[in-house]
């Protein structure tokens, strides 16, 4: 009726149990102490779609200048940044406008002719769809 377990096997099982238990405990403690903004939904990231030539590193700062950056959050229909608060519709319009100012790195070409920004009010993810047209970008280059 008695199970015979060797001492080294028992020690290994106890160490495994303690390791699993301490991992779960640390996970629960880190979740409980994590930053939670009760004021609104924080901006969690920017996804850019439709760009072929212009790098993401050129578009993201322009969209972030409209207020869609880490540290900003959405409260109702307002976008609240560290410097100001503005209506979400105005921030979306500004972000679409600023995205068209993105240039091909090393040149003055601005091939983005249109941009569409959608903000998910539940997760805080900002999706930017851009349309590139190099025929218009060449005309902009020649006109300046």
C-alpha positions as CSV (number, residue, x, y, z in Angstrom):
1,X,0.0,0.0,0.0
2,X,2.9,2.4,0.5
3,X,4.5,4.0,-2.5
4,X,8.2,3.9,-2.4
5,X,9.6,7.2,-3.7
6,X,13.3,7.8,-3.7
7,X,14.6,10.8,-1.9
8,X,16.1,12.5,-5.0
9,X,12.8,12.0,-6.9
10,X,10.9,13.6,-4.1
11,X,13.3,16.6,-4.0
12,X,12.9,17.1,-7.8
13,X,9.1,17.0,-7.5
14,X,9.1,19.5,-4.7
15,X,11.4,21.8,-6.5
16,X,9.3,21.6,-9.7
17,X,6.2,22.4,-7.6
18,X,7.8,25.4,-6.0
19,X,9.0,26.7,-9.3
20,X,5.5,26.4,-10.9
21,X,3.9,27.9,-7.8
22,X,6.3,30.8,-7.6
23,X,5.9,31.5,-11.4
24,X,2.1,31.7,-11.0
25,X,2.5,33.9,-7.9
26,X,4.8,36.3,-9.7
27,X,2.4,36.4,-12.7
28,X,-0.5,37.3,-10.5
29,X,1.4,39.9,-8.6
30,X,2.7,41.6,-11.8
31,X,-0.9,41.7,-13.1
32,X,-2.2,43.2,-9.9
33,X,0.5,45.9,-9.8
34,X,0.3,46.8,-13.5
35,X,-0.6,50.3,-14.6
36,X,-4.3,50.6,-15.2
37,X,-5.6,53.9,-16.5
38,X,-9.2,54.3,-15.3
39,X,-9.5,57.6,-17.2
40,X,-9.9,56.0,-20.6
41,X,-8.4,53.6,-23.2
42,X,-4.7,54.1,-23.7
43,X,-3.3,54.2,-27.3
44,X,-1.6,50.8,-27.5
45,X,-0.1,51.0,-31.0
46,X,-0.1,52.2,-34.6
47,X,-0.5,49.7,-37.5
48,X,0.2,51.0,-41.0
49,X,-1.2,49.3,-44.1
50,X,-0.8,50.0,-47.8
51,X,2.7,51.4,-47.9
52,X,5.1,49.9,-50.4
53,X,7.9,52.4,-50.7
54,X,7.7,54.7,-47.8
55,X,9.0,53.2,-44.6
56,X,6.9,52.8,-41.5
57,X,9.5,54.9,-39.6
58,X,8.6,57.9,-41.8
59,X,4.8,57.6,-41.3
60,X,4.6,56.8,-37.6
61,X,6.1,60.0,-36.3
62,X,3.8,62.1,-38.5
63,X,0.8,60.2,-37.2
64,X,2.1,60.5,-33.6
65,X,2.3,64.3,-34.1
66,X,-1.5,64.3,-34.4
67,X,-1.7,62.8,-30.8
68,X,-1.7,59.1,-31.5
69,X,1.3,58.1,-29.4
70,X,2.1,56.1,-26.3
71,X,0.9,58.0,-23.2
72,X,-2.2,59.3,-24.9
73,X,-5.6,57.9,-24.2
74,X,-9.2,58.0,-25.4
75,X,-11.9,59.1,-23.0
76,X,-15.3,59.0,-24.6
77,X,-14.9,61.0,-27.9
78,X,-11.9,62.9,-26.7
79,X,-8.2,62.2,-27.3
80,X,-6.2,63.3,-24.3
81,X,-2.4,63.7,-24.7
82,X,0.2,65.0,-22.3
83,X,-0.1,68.5,-23.8
84,X,-3.7,68.9,-24.8
85,X,-7.0,67.3,-25.3
86,X,-8.9,67.4,-28.5
87,X,-12.0,65.8,-30.1
88,X,-11.2,62.4,-31.6
89,X,-12.7,63.4,-35.0
90,X,-10.3,66.3,-35.2
91,X,-7.3,64.2,-34.2
92,X,-8.2,61.6,-36.9
93,X,-8.5,64.4,-39.5
94,X,-5.1,65.8,-38.4
95,X,-3.5,62.4,-38.5
96,X,-4.8,61.8,-42.0
97,X,-3.4,65.1,-43.1
98,X,0.0,64.6,-41.3
99,X,0.3,61.1,-42.9
100,X,0.3,62.7,-46.4
101,X,3.4,64.8,-45.4
102,X,5.5,61.6,-45.2
103,X,8.4,61.6,-47.6
104,X,10.5,58.9,-49.2
105,X,13.7,58.9,-47.0
106,X,16.4,61.0,-48.5
107,X,14.1,62.8,-50.9
108,X,11.4,65.4,-51.0
109,X,8.9,63.0,-52.7
110,X,5.5,62.9,-50.9
111,X,3.8,59.9,-52.7
112,X,0.9,59.5,-50.1
113,X,-2.1,61.0,-51.7
114,X,-4.7,59.8,-49.2
115,X,-4.8,58.3,-45.7
116,X,-7.6,56.8,-43.7
117,X,-7.3,56.4,-39.9
118,X,-9.5,54.1,-37.8
119,X,-9.3,54.0,-34.0
120,X,-10.6,51.0,-32.1
121,X,-12.1,52.5,-28.9
122,X,-12.0,49.1,-27.1
123,X,-8.3,48.2,-27.6
124,X,-6.7,51.6,-28.4
125,X,-5.1,50.3,-31.7
126,X,-4.8,52.9,-34.5
127,X,-4.9,51.5,-38.0
128,X,-3.6,53.8,-40.8
129,X,-4.4,52.9,-44.4
130,X,-2.3,54.9,-46.9
131,X,-2.6,55.2,-50.7
132,X,0.6,55.9,-52.6
133,X,0.7,57.4,-56.1
134,X,4.0,58.3,-57.5
135,X,2.7,60.2,-60.5
136,X,1.4,62.9,-58.1
137,X,4.7,62.8,-56.1
138,X,6.7,63.6,-59.2
139,X,4.6,66.6,-59.9
140,X,5.0,67.8,-56.4
141,X,8.8,67.5,-56.7
142,X,8.8,69.4,-60.0
143,X,6.6,72.2,-58.7
144,X,8.9,73.1,-55.8
